[in-house]
Amino acid sequence: MKQTLRILVAVAVCLVVSGCDAGCNNEGVSTITSPSGTLEAVVFNRGCGATTGFNTQVSIVKPGDEPVGAGNTLILDGKVPLQLHWLSASKLSISGLGSAKIFKQEQSAAGVSVAYRK
Protein backbone atom coordinates (compact mmCIF):
# COMPACT_ATOMS: atom_id res chain seq x y z
CA MET A 1 0.00 0.00 0.00
CA LYS A 2 2.80 2.43 0.89
CA GLN A 3 4.53 1.73 -2.42
CA THR A 4 1.32 2.49 -4.36
CA LEU A 5 0.85 5.74 -2.46
CA ARG A 6 4.44 6.77 -3.20
CA ILE A 7 3.93 6.08 -6.90
CA LEU A 8 0.70 8.12 -6.97
CA VAL A 9 2.36 11.04 -5.19
CA ALA A 10 5.34 10.90 -7.58
CA VAL A 11 3.04 10.89 -10.61
CA ALA A 12 1.04 13.83 -9.22
CA VAL A 13 4.20 15.87 -8.61
CA CYS A 14 5.50 15.07 -12.11
CA LEU A 15 2.20 16.21 -13.65
CA VAL A 16 2.29 19.50 -11.75
CA VAL A 17 5.93 20.24 -12.52
CA SER A 18 5.95 19.07 -16.13
CA GLY A 19 2.69 20.76 -17.02
CA CYS A 20 1.13 17.63 -18.48
CA ASP A 21 -2.02 18.77 -20.27
CA ALA A 22 -4.08 15.61 -19.71
CA GLY A 23 -7.15 17.01 -17.99
CA CYS A 24 -5.45 20.29 -17.01
CA ASN A 25 -6.94 23.75 -17.39
CA ASN A 26 -5.63 27.26 -16.85
CA GLU A 27 -7.71 29.94 -15.11
CA GLY A 28 -6.41 33.44 -15.80
CA VAL A 29 -5.86 35.69 -12.78
CA SER A 30 -4.08 38.77 -14.13
CA THR A 31 -1.98 40.05 -17.02
CA ILE A 32 0.49 42.91 -17.03
CA THR A 33 2.07 44.29 -20.20
CA SER A 34 5.75 45.25 -20.33
CA PRO A 35 6.63 48.95 -20.74
CA SER A 36 7.67 48.31 -24.36
CA GLY A 37 4.40 46.47 -25.09
CA THR A 38 6.27 43.50 -26.55
CA LEU A 39 5.62 41.01 -23.71
CA GLU A 40 3.03 40.17 -21.08
CA ALA A 41 3.43 38.50 -17.72
CA VAL A 42 0.42 36.28 -17.06
CA VAL A 43 -0.57 34.92 -13.64
CA PHE A 44 -2.87 31.91 -13.78
CA ASN A 45 -4.12 29.09 -11.61
CA ARG A 46 -3.66 25.64 -13.11
CA GLY A 47 -5.77 22.66 -12.13
CA CYS A 48 -5.20 19.10 -13.26
CA GLY A 49 -8.10 17.20 -11.78
CA ALA A 50 -9.35 16.07 -8.41
CA THR A 51 -6.15 14.30 -7.35
CA THR A 52 -4.03 17.45 -7.53
CA GLY A 53 -4.90 20.87 -6.15
CA PHE A 54 -4.65 24.16 -7.98
CA ASN A 55 -1.30 25.87 -8.23
CA THR A 56 -0.33 29.41 -9.15
CA GLN A 57 1.86 29.89 -12.20
CA VAL A 58 3.45 32.74 -14.16
CA SER A 59 4.36 32.78 -17.84
CA ILE A 60 5.95 35.49 -19.93
CA VAL A 61 4.35 35.49 -23.38
CA LYS A 62 3.79 37.69 -26.44
CA PRO A 63 0.82 40.08 -26.14
CA GLY A 64 -2.48 38.31 -26.64
CA ASP A 65 -0.99 34.82 -26.30
CA GLU A 66 -2.33 32.47 -23.66
CA PRO A 67 0.11 30.37 -21.63
CA VAL A 68 0.42 26.90 -23.11
CA GLY A 69 0.94 24.14 -20.57
CA ALA A 70 2.75 24.92 -17.36
CA GLY A 71 4.20 28.32 -16.48
CA ASN A 72 7.59 29.14 -18.01
CA THR A 73 8.63 31.38 -15.11
CA LEU A 74 7.14 30.36 -11.75
CA ILE A 75 5.05 27.50 -10.32
CA LEU A 76 3.80 27.61 -6.71
CA ASP A 77 1.66 25.18 -4.75
CA GLY A 78 -1.87 26.46 -4.05
CA LYS A 79 -3.58 29.68 -5.04
CA VAL A 80 -1.16 32.49 -4.17
CA PRO A 81 -2.03 36.20 -4.58
CA LEU A 82 1.06 37.39 -6.48
CA GLN A 83 1.93 40.97 -7.36
CA LEU A 84 3.84 41.58 -10.59
CA HIS A 85 5.60 44.79 -11.59
CA TRP A 86 7.69 45.50 -14.66
CA LEU A 87 10.86 47.34 -13.61
CA SER A 88 11.88 47.82 -17.26
CA ALA A 89 11.16 46.21 -20.63
CA SER A 90 13.45 43.32 -19.69
CA LYS A 91 13.09 43.05 -15.90
CA LEU A 92 10.08 41.75 -13.96
CA SER A 93 9.54 41.77 -10.20
CA ILE A 94 7.30 39.13 -8.61
CA SER A 95 6.30 39.44 -4.96
CA GLY A 96 3.85 37.79 -2.62
CA LEU A 97 5.32 34.29 -2.73
CA GLY A 98 5.07 34.02 1.05
CA SER A 99 5.80 30.53 2.29
CA ALA A 100 4.26 28.70 -0.67
CA LYS A 101 6.04 25.57 -1.83
CA ILE A 102 8.01 26.38 -4.99
CA PHE A 103 8.02 23.84 -7.83
CA LYS A 104 9.72 26.09 -10.39
CA GLN A 105 11.44 29.49 -10.03
CA GLU A 106 13.35 30.70 -13.08
CA GLN A 107 15.73 33.64 -12.87
CA SER A 108 14.99 34.50 -16.50
CA ALA A 109 12.36 33.56 -19.06
CA ALA A 110 11.63 34.76 -22.60
CA GLY A 111 14.62 37.13 -22.41
CA VAL A 112 13.37 38.78 -19.20
CA SER A 113 15.28 38.68 -15.91
CA VAL A 114 13.03 37.99 -12.94
CA ALA A 115 13.49 39.20 -9.36
CA TYR A 116 11.53 37.58 -6.53
CA ARG A 117 10.42 38.91 -3.16
CA LYS A 118 8.56 36.95 -0.50
OpenMM code with the backbone's topology and positions (N, CA, C; nanometers):
from openmm import Vec3, app, unit

residues = "MET LYS GLN THR LEU ARG ILE LEU VAL ALA VAL ALA VAL CYS LEU VAL VAL SER GLY CYS ASP ALA GLY CYS ASN ASN GLU GLY VAL SER THR ILE THR SER PRO SER GLY THR LEU GLU ALA VAL VAL PHE ASN ARG GLY CYS GLY ALA THR THR GLY PHE ASN THR GLN VAL SER ILE VAL LYS PRO GLY ASP GLU PRO VAL GLY ALA GLY ASN THR LEU ILE LEU ASP GLY LYS VAL PRO LEU GLN LEU HIS TRP LEU SER ALA SER LYS LEU SER ILE SER GLY LEU GLY SER ALA LYS ILE PHE LYS GLN GLU GLN SER ALA ALA GLY VAL SER VAL ALA TYR ARG LYS".split()
positions = [
    Vec3(0.0815, -0.1195, 0.0000),
    Vec3(0.0000, 0.0000, 0.0000),
    Vec3(0.0861, 0.1263, 0.0000),
    Vec3(0.1921, 0.1261, 0.0831),
    Vec3(0.2796, 0.2433, 0.0893),
    Vec3(0.3470, 0.2677, -0.0452),
    Vec3(0.3870, 0.1601, -0.1121),
    Vec3(0.4530, 0.1730, -0.2420),
    Vec3(0.3571, 0.2361, -0.3442),
    Vec3(0.2313, 0.1942, -0.3432),
    Vec3(0.1318, 0.2485, -0.4357),
    Vec3(0.1105, 0.3974, -0.4085),
    Vec3(0.1020, 0.4333, -0.2824),
    Vec3(0.0852, 0.5737, -0.2464),
    Vec3(0.2047, 0.6566, -0.2923),
    Vec3(0.3234, 0.6050, -0.2746),
    Vec3(0.4438, 0.6771, -0.3204),
    Vec3(0.4415, 0.6977, -0.4711),
    Vec3(0.3998, 0.5966, -0.5434),
    Vec3(0.3931, 0.6082, -0.6901),
    Vec3(0.2900, 0.7133, -0.7296),
    Vec3(0.1731, 0.7128, -0.6657),
    Vec3(0.0704, 0.8116, -0.6973),
    Vec3(0.1172, 0.9537, -0.6663),
    Vec3(0.1840, 0.9722, -0.5545),
    Vec3(0.2364, 1.1042, -0.5192),
    Vec3(0.3421, 1.1471, -0.6210),
    Vec3(0.4302, 1.0576, -0.6594),
    Vec3(0.5345, 1.0899, -0.7579),
    Vec3(0.4729, 1.1292, -0.8915),
    Vec3(0.3707, 1.0565, -0.9344),
    Vec3(0.3042, 1.0888, -1.0609),
    Vec3(0.2372, 1.2257, -1.0514),
    Vec3(0.1701, 1.2542, -0.9399),
    Vec3(0.1040, 1.3835, -0.9224),
    Vec3(0.2039, 1.4983, -0.9277),
    Vec3(0.3167, 1.4829, -0.8598),
    Vec3(0.4201, 1.5872, -0.8612),
    Vec3(0.4746, 1.6060, -1.0021),
    Vec3(0.4990, 1.4977, -1.0729),
    Vec3(0.5496, 1.5075, -1.2108),
    Vec3(0.4507, 1.5804, -1.3001),
    Vec3(0.3208, 1.5533, -1.2836),
    Vec3(0.2202, 1.6212, -1.3646),
    Vec3(0.2196, 1.7705, -1.3373),
    Vec3(0.2296, 1.8079, -1.2114),
    Vec3(0.2288, 1.9500, -1.1755),
    Vec3(0.3521, 2.0194, -1.2303),
    Vec3(0.4677, 1.9601, -1.2111),
    Vec3(0.5929, 2.0241, -1.2521),
    Vec3(0.6095, 2.0240, -1.4033),
    Vec3(0.5738, 1.9159, -1.4683),
    Vec3(0.5953, 1.9067, -1.6131),
    Vec3(0.4894, 1.9797, -1.6927),
    Vec3(0.3741, 2.0056, -1.6298),
    Vec3(0.2687, 2.0761, -1.7020),
    Vec3(0.1908, 1.9858, -1.7938),
    Vec3(0.1894, 1.8576, -1.7668),
    Vec3(0.1135, 1.7630, -1.8483),
    Vec3(-0.0273, 1.8167, -1.8704),
    Vec3(-0.0746, 1.8168, -1.9940),
    Vec3(-0.2024, 1.8766, -2.0265),
    Vec3(-0.3200, 1.7813, -2.0149),
    Vec3(-0.2984, 1.6559, -1.9805),
    Vec3(-0.4079, 1.5609, -1.9708),
    Vec3(-0.5029, 1.6035, -1.8597),
    Vec3(-0.6168, 1.6616, -1.8979),
    Vec3(-0.7152, 1.7015, -1.7990),
    Vec3(-0.6828, 1.8301, -1.7260),
    Vec3(-0.5833, 1.9051, -1.7690),
    Vec3(-0.5453, 2.0291, -1.7010),
    Vec3(-0.6146, 2.1485, -1.7659),
    Vec3(-0.6414, 2.2503, -1.6830),
    Vec3(-0.6939, 2.3746, -1.7387),
    Vec3(-0.6311, 2.4935, -1.6665),
    Vec3(-0.6201, 2.6027, -1.7391),
    Vec3(-0.5635, 2.7258, -1.6850),
    Vec3(-0.6747, 2.8270, -1.6628),
    Vec3(-0.6735, 2.8906, -1.5465),
    Vec3(-0.7711, 2.9937, -1.5108),
    Vec3(-0.6945, 3.1242, -1.4926),
    Vec3(-0.7127, 3.2177, -1.5861),
    Vec3(-0.6409, 3.3443, -1.5801),
    Vec3(-0.6723, 3.4241, -1.4555),
    Vec3(-0.5696, 3.4856, -1.3971),
    Vec3(-0.5859, 3.5691, -1.2784),
    Vec3(-0.5579, 3.7149, -1.3134),
    Vec3(-0.4418, 3.7399, -1.3753),
    Vec3(-0.4082, 3.8769, -1.4132),
    Vec3(-0.3016, 3.8761, -1.5225),
    Vec3(-0.2958, 3.9867, -1.5950),
    Vec3(-0.1976, 4.0050, -1.7015),
    Vec3(-0.1439, 4.1465, -1.6913),
    Vec3(-0.0122, 4.1586, -1.7053),
    Vec3(0.0490, 4.2911, -1.7025),
    Vec3(0.1449, 4.3014, -1.8213),
    Vec3(0.1290, 4.4082, -1.8982),
    Vec3(0.2067, 4.4285, -2.0201),
    Vec3(0.3360, 4.5026, -1.9881),
    Vec3(0.4445, 4.4609, -2.0534),
    Vec3(0.5747, 4.5254, -2.0334),
    Vec3(0.5698, 4.6699, -2.0820),
    Vec3(0.6605, 4.7548, -2.0320),
    Vec3(0.6627, 4.8955, -2.0745),
    Vec3(0.6780, 4.9127, -2.2265),
    Vec3(0.7480, 4.8208, -2.2917),
    Vec3(0.7666, 4.8308, -2.4360),
    Vec3(0.6469, 4.7768, -2.5134),
    Vec3(0.5571, 4.7055, -2.4434),
    Vec3(0.4400, 4.6474, -2.5092),
    Vec3(0.4678, 4.5201, -2.5859),
    Vec3(0.5898, 4.4683, -2.5757),
    Vec3(0.6268, 4.3502, -2.6547),
    Vec3(0.6065, 4.2180, -2.5814),
    Vec3(0.5816, 4.2236, -2.4495),
    Vec3(0.5617, 4.1013, -2.3709),
    Vec3(0.4526, 4.1245, -2.2666),
    Vec3(0.3979, 4.0133, -2.2185),
    Vec3(0.3034, 4.0170, -2.1079),
    Vec3(0.3442, 3.9125, -2.0050),
    Vec3(0.3264, 3.9459, -1.8805),
    Vec3(0.3432, 3.8496, -1.7722),
    Vec3(0.2023, 3.8095, -1.7299),
    Vec3(0.1752, 3.6799, -1.7337),
    Vec3(0.0419, 3.6278, -1.7062),
    Vec3(0.0456, 3.5417, -1.5801),
    Vec3(-0.0403, 3.5739, -1.4838),
    Vec3(-0.0574, 3.4923, -1.3637),
    Vec3(-0.1827, 3.4087, -1.3860),
    Vec3(-0.1709, 3.2778, -1.3616),
    Vec3(-0.2870, 3.1914, -1.3776),
    Vec3(-0.2826, 3.0777, -1.2766),
    Vec3(-0.4008, 3.0267, -1.2459),
    Vec3(-0.4121, 2.9090, -1.1610),
    Vec3(-0.4333, 2.7895, -1.2531),
    Vec3(-0.3588, 2.6827, -1.2272),
    Vec3(-0.3661, 2.5639, -1.3114),
    Vec3(-0.4194, 2.4491, -1.2275),
    Vec3(-0.5198, 2.3821, -1.2793),
    Vec3(-0.5771, 2.2660, -1.2130),
    Vec3(-0.5684, 2.1458, -1.3044),
    Vec3(-0.5357, 2.0324, -1.2467),
    Vec3(-0.5195, 1.9102, -1.3263),
    Vec3(-0.6026, 1.7950, -1.2698),
    Vec3(-0.7216, 1.8252, -1.2249),
    Vec3(-0.8097, 1.7197, -1.1779),
    Vec3(-0.8181, 1.7099, -1.0272),
    Vec3(-0.9032, 1.6189, -0.9827),
    Vec3(-0.9352, 1.6069, -0.8409),
    Vec3(-0.8189, 1.5572, -0.7558),
    Vec3(-0.7242, 1.4856, -0.8156),
    Vec3(-0.6147, 1.4296, -0.7346),
    Vec3(-0.5030, 1.5289, -0.7086),
    Vec3(-0.5038, 1.6414, -0.7777),
    Vec3(-0.4032, 1.7454, -0.7532),
    Vec3(-0.4754, 1.8781, -0.7334),
    Vec3(-0.4283, 1.9577, -0.6398),
    Vec3(-0.4895, 2.0872, -0.6148),
    Vec3(-0.4448, 2.1899, -0.7171),
    Vec3(-0.5070, 2.3064, -0.7116),
    Vec3(-0.4654, 2.4164, -0.7979),
    Vec3(-0.3260, 2.4630, -0.7576),
    Vec3(-0.2556, 2.5207, -0.8532),
    Vec3(-0.1298, 2.5870, -0.8230),
    Vec3(-0.1261, 2.7158, -0.9013),
    Vec3(-0.0456, 2.8098, -0.8532),
    Vec3(-0.0332, 2.9408, -0.9154),
    Vec3(0.0910, 2.9414, -1.0026),
    Vec3(0.0758, 2.9912, -1.1251),
    Vec3(0.1859, 2.9893, -1.2198),
    Vec3(0.1982, 3.1245, -1.2894),
    Vec3(0.3184, 3.1516, -1.3402),
    Vec3(0.3448, 3.2740, -1.4162),
    Vec3(0.4158, 3.2354, -1.5447),
    Vec3(0.3689, 3.2933, -1.6550),
    Vec3(0.4359, 3.2780, -1.7841),
    Vec3(0.4583, 3.4154, -1.8444),
    Vec3(0.5674, 3.4290, -1.9146),
    Vec3(0.5945, 3.5493, -1.9933),
    Vec3(0.5701, 3.5112, -2.1378),
    Vec3(0.4780, 3.5830, -2.2031),
    Vec3(0.4345, 3.5489, -2.3384),
    Vec3(0.4256, 3.6751, -2.4238),
    Vec3(0.4037, 3.6564, -2.5540),
    Vec3(0.3787, 3.7688, -2.6437),
    Vec3(0.2379, 3.8215, -2.6179),
    Vec3(0.2145, 3.9504, -2.6403),
    Vec3(0.0824, 4.0079, -2.6142),
    Vec3(-0.0293, 3.9307, -2.6846),
    Vec3(-0.1332, 3.9022, -2.6089),
    Vec3(-0.2481, 3.8315, -2.6637),
    Vec3(-0.2377, 3.6804, -2.6601),
    Vec3(-0.1167, 3.6272, -2.6380),
    Vec3(-0.0993, 3.4819, -2.6304),
    Vec3(-0.1416, 3.4317, -2.4929),
    Vec3(-0.1997, 3.3145, -2.4914),
    Vec3(-0.2331, 3.2475, -2.3665),
    Vec3(-0.1187, 3.1538, -2.3301),
    Vec3(-0.0904, 3.1356, -2.2014),
    Vec3(0.0114, 3.0374, -2.1632),
    Vec3(-0.0299, 2.8982, -2.2127),
    Vec3(0.0665, 2.8260, -2.2652),
    Vec3(0.0424, 2.6899, -2.3115),
    Vec3(0.1113, 2.5962, -2.2138),
    Vec3(0.0353, 2.5063, -2.1542),
    Vec3(0.0941, 2.4142, -2.0571),
    Vec3(0.1285, 2.4865, -1.9289),
    Vec3(0.2325, 2.4374, -1.8645),
    Vec3(0.2748, 2.4925, -1.7359),
    Vec3(0.3456, 2.6266, -1.7540),
    Vec3(0.3540, 2.7026, -1.6454),
    Vec3(0.4201, 2.8324, -1.6479),
    Vec3(0.5672, 2.8218, -1.6829),
    Vec3(0.6175, 2.9160, -1.7610),
    Vec3(0.7588, 2.9144, -1.8011),
    Vec3(0.8477, 2.9919, -1.7049),
    Vec3(0.7873, 3.0530, -1.6020),
    Vec3(0.8629, 3.1378, -1.5111),
    Vec3(0.8556, 3.0910, -1.3658),
    Vec3(0.7341, 3.0669, -1.3170),
    Vec3(0.7143, 3.0359, -1.1755),
    Vec3(0.5972, 2.9397, -1.1592),
    Vec3(0.6144, 2.8409, -1.0691),
    Vec3(0.5055, 2.7503, -1.0321),
    Vec3(0.5081, 2.7347, -0.8801),
    Vec3(0.3944, 2.7699, -0.8161),
    Vec3(0.3805, 2.7607, -0.6707),
    Vec3(0.2639, 2.6698, -0.6357),
    Vec3(0.2743, 2.6020, -0.5233),
    Vec3(0.1661, 2.5184, -0.4750),
    Vec3(0.0535, 2.6054, -0.4200),
    Vec3(-0.0700, 2.5741, -0.4556),
    Vec3(-0.1866, 2.6458, -0.4045),
    Vec3(-0.2137, 2.7732, -0.4820),
    Vec3(-0.3227, 2.8393, -0.4437),
    Vec3(-0.3580, 2.9680, -0.5039),
    Vec3(-0.2913, 3.0783, -0.4226),
    Vec3(-0.1976, 3.1479, -0.4856),
    Vec3(-0.1159, 3.2487, -0.4167),
    Vec3(-0.1417, 3.3845, -0.4817),
    Vec3(-0.1762, 3.4871, -0.4031),
    Vec3(-0.2029, 3.6203, -0.4585),
    Vec3(-0.0724, 3.6955, -0.4892),
    Vec3(-0.0214, 3.6776, -0.6075),
    Vec3(0.1056, 3.7392, -0.6475),
    Vec3(0.0856, 3.8826, -0.6942),
    Vec3(0.1902, 3.9619, -0.6811),
    Vec3(0.1930, 4.0966, -0.7363),
    Vec3(0.3096, 4.1033, -0.8351),
    Vec3(0.2821, 4.1456, -0.9563),
    Vec3(0.3840, 4.1583, -1.0594),
    Vec3(0.4028, 4.3049, -1.0953),
    Vec3(0.5281, 4.3406, -1.1232),
    Vec3(0.5595, 4.4790, -1.1586),
    Vec3(0.6770, 4.4779, -1.2554),
    Vec3(0.6584, 4.5372, -1.3717),
    Vec3(0.7687, 4.5504, -1.4660),
    Vec3(0.8602, 4.6624, -1.4185),
    Vec3(0.9874, 4.6331, -1.3999),
    Vec3(1.0860, 4.7337, -1.3611),
    Vec3(1.1439, 4.8020, -1.4845),
    Vec3(1.1453, 4.7302, -1.5964),
    Vec3(1.1881, 4.7816, -1.7265),
    Vec3(1.1326, 4.6848, -1.8306),
    Vec3(1.1650, 4.7085, -1.9561),
    Vec3(1.1158, 4.6209, -2.0631),
    Vec3(1.1725, 4.4800, -2.0534),
    Vec3(1.2823, 4.4639, -1.9784),
    Vec3(1.3451, 4.3317, -1.9692),
    Vec3(1.3657, 4.2840, -1.8258),
    Vec3(1.2958, 4.3467, -1.7302),
    Vec3(1.3092, 4.3046, -1.5904),
    Vec3(1.1729, 4.3072, -1.5225),
    Vec3(1.1367, 4.1922, -1.4630),
    Vec3(1.0083, 4.1750, -1.3965),
    Vec3(1.0306, 4.1433, -1.2493),
    Vec3(0.9501, 4.2057, -1.1634),
    Vec3(0.9539, 4.1769, -1.0203),
    Vec3(0.8264, 4.1021, -0.9826),
    Vec3(0.8435, 3.9919, -0.9090),
    Vec3(0.7299, 3.9134, -0.8611),
    Vec3(0.7386, 3.9069, -0.7092),
    Vec3(0.6323, 3.9496, -0.6419),
    Vec3(0.6301, 3.9443, -0.4961),
    Vec3(0.5017, 3.8765, -0.4492),
    Vec3(0.5005, 3.8436, -0.3203),
    Vec3(0.3847, 3.7794, -0.2621),
    Vec3(0.3943, 3.6283, -0.2557),
    Vec3(0.5144, 3.5734, -0.2753),
    Vec3(0.5322, 3.4288, -0.2728),
    Vec3(0.5039, 3.3704, -0.1345),
    Vec3(0.5299, 3.4494, -0.0314),
    Vec3(0.5068, 3.4024, 0.1046),
    Vec3(0.5825, 3.2732, 0.1316),
    Vec3(0.5161, 3.1804, 0.1958),
    Vec3(0.5804, 3.0528, 0.2289),
    Vec3(0.5324, 2.9396, 0.1395),
    Vec3(0.4761, 2.9729, 0.0247),
    Vec3(0.4258, 2.8702, -0.0671),
    Vec3(0.5392, 2.7790, -0.1132),
    Vec3(0.5070, 2.6524, -0.1303),
    Vec3(0.6043, 2.5568, -0.1831),
    Vec3(0.6319, 2.5923, -0.3291),
    Vec3(0.7598, 2.5996, -0.3647),
    Vec3(0.8011, 2.6380, -0.4995),
    Vec3(0.8374, 2.5134, -0.5785),
    Vec3(0.7700, 2.4944, -0.6932),
    Vec3(0.8019, 2.3838, -0.7832),
    Vec3(0.8988, 2.4281, -0.8933),
    Vec3(0.8862, 2.5557, -0.9334),
    Vec3(0.9720, 2.6094, -1.0391),
    Vec3(0.9901, 2.7586, -1.0125),
    Vec3(1.1151, 2.8067, -1.0252),
    Vec3(1.1441, 2.9486, -1.0034),
    Vec3(1.2616, 2.9867, -1.0926),
    Vec3(1.2318, 3.0330, -1.2120),
    Vec3(1.3348, 3.0703, -1.3084),
    Vec3(1.3862, 3.2117, -1.2807),
    Vec3(1.5140, 3.2320, -1.3018),
    Vec3(1.5734, 3.3642, -1.2866),
    Vec3(1.5582, 3.4479, -1.4135),
    Vec3(1.5283, 3.3802, -1.5249),
    Vec3(1.4993, 3.4504, -1.6499),
    Vec3(1.4091, 3.3614, -1.7351),
    Vec3(1.3260, 3.4264, -1.8153),
    Vec3(1.2359, 3.3558, -1.9064),
    Vec3(1.2014, 3.4502, -2.0215),
    Vec3(1.1978, 3.3982, -2.1409),
    Vec3(1.1631, 3.4758, -2.2603),
    Vec3(1.2466, 3.6036, -2.2719),
    Vec3(1.3733, 3.5977, -2.2311),
    Vec3(1.4620, 3.7128, -2.2411),
    Vec3(1.4424, 3.8172, -2.1329),
    Vec3(1.3664, 3.7841, -2.0293),
    Vec3(1.3370, 3.8775, -1.9196),
    Vec3(1.4013, 3.8233, -1.7918),
    Vec3(1.4749, 3.9097, -1.7206),
    Vec3(1.5278, 3.8676, -1.5912),
    Vec3(1.4174, 3.8909, -1.4872),
    Vec3(1.4105, 3.7962, -1.3916),
    Vec3(1.3032, 3.7986, -1.2942),
    Vec3(1.3601, 3.8085, -1.1528),
    Vec3(1.3093, 3.9034, -1.0762),
    Vec3(1.3486, 3.9204, -0.9359),
    Vec3(1.2296, 3.8796, -0.8501),
    Vec3(1.2588, 3.8076, -0.7413),
    Vec3(1.1529, 3.7580, -0.6533),
    Vec3(1.1647, 3.8186, -0.5146),
    Vec3(1.0487, 3.8462, -0.4543),
    Vec3(1.0424, 3.8906, -0.3156),
    Vec3(0.9310, 3.8109, -0.2487),
    Vec3(0.9564, 3.7731, -0.1248),
    Vec3(0.8557, 3.6951, -0.0504),
    Vec3(0.7355, 3.7811, -0.0278),
] * unit.nanometer
topology = app.Topology()
chain = topology.addChain("A")
for resn in residues:
    res = topology.addResidue(resn, chain)
    for name in ("N", "CA", "C"):
        topology.addAtom(name, app.Element.getBySymbol(name[0]), res)
